Amino acid sequence: MRRFVRVTGVLIEPVGHLWATFSPATGETALLNDESAAILELLESDPAGTDAICATLASESCSDVVSLVELIEASWPRLIEAGLVREQPRP
């Protein structure tokens, strides 16, 4: 199972209906939707994978875990490319 960690020093702030993030890894700012911002918030304290992220989001939003899996899986490439998260190496 793939697990991800939030890059140290990432900043995130609400801007209207989006979220602005700054990545110290790239030196760039990006705009994110609510789901991507929630992923960053959940990764702030501990590494996690898609299943754990979906379970937490489903319990907080009354959404269906199954419907969240595709959405969260599709978010990882953009978050990695933006320098906001990285895949945790396997031990």
C-alpha positions in Angstrom: 0.0 0.0 0.0 1.3 3.4 -0.9 1.7 6.0 1.9 2.3 9.7 1.5 3.8 12.4 3.7 3.2 16.2 3.6 6.4 18.1 2.6 7.8 20.0 5.6 7.0 23.7 5.5 3.9 23.6 3.2 1.6 26.5 3.8 -2.1 26.5 3.1 -4.7 29.3 3.3 -8.3 29.6 2.2 -8.9 31.9 -0.7 -12.6 32.2 -1.6 -13.8 28.8 -2.5 -10.3 27.5 -3.2 -7.1 27.0 -1.1 -3.8 28.6 -1.9 -0.7 26.5 -1.0 3.0 27.3 -1.0 5.5 24.5 -1.4 9.0 25.2 -0.2 10.2 22.3 -2.3 9.3 24.0 -5.5 9.0 27.7 -4.4 5.7 27.8 -6.1 2.1 28.6 -5.1 -0.8 26.4 -6.3 -4.6 26.6 -6.0 -6.4 23.5 -4.6 -9.9 22.2 -4.3 -11.4 21.2 -0.9 -10.5 17.6 -1.2 -6.8 18.3 -1.9 -6.7 20.7 0.9 -8.3 18.1 3.2 -5.6 15.6 2.2 -2.9 18.1 3.2 -4.5 18.8 6.5 -4.8 15.0 7.3 -1.1 14.5 6.3 0.1 17.3 8.5 0.6 15.0 11.5 1.1 11.5 10.1 1.8 9.7 6.8 -1.3 8.0 5.3 -2.5 6.2 2.3 -5.6 6.5 0.2 -7.7 4.1 2.4 -7.0 6.0 5.6 -7.6 9.4 4.0 -10.9 8.2 2.5 -12.1 6.7 5.8 -11.4 9.9 7.7 -13.0 12.1 5.0 -16.0 9.8 4.8 -16.6 9.9 8.6 -16.2 13.7 8.6 -18.4 14.4 5.6 -20.9 11.6 5.6 -19.6 10.7 2.1 -19.3 7.1 0.8 -15.7 5.7 1.1 -16.0 4.0 -2.3 -16.9 7.3 -4.0 -13.9 9.0 -2.5 -11.3 6.5 -3.5 -11.2 7.5 -7.2 -11.2 11.2 -6.3 -8.3 10.8 -3.8 -6.3 8.5 -6.0 -6.6 11.1 -8.8 -5.3 13.9 -6.4 -1.9 12.3 -5.6 -0.1 13.0 -8.9 -1.0 16.7 -8.8 0.0 17.0 -5.1 3.3 15.3 -5.8 4.0 17.4 -8.9 3.2 20.6 -6.9 5.8 19.6 -4.3 3.2 19.4 -1.5 3.4 15.7 -0.7 5.8 12.8 -1.5 5.4 9.1 -1.5 6.9 7.6 1.7 9.6 5.0 0.8 8.8 1.5 1.8 11.0 0.1 4.6 
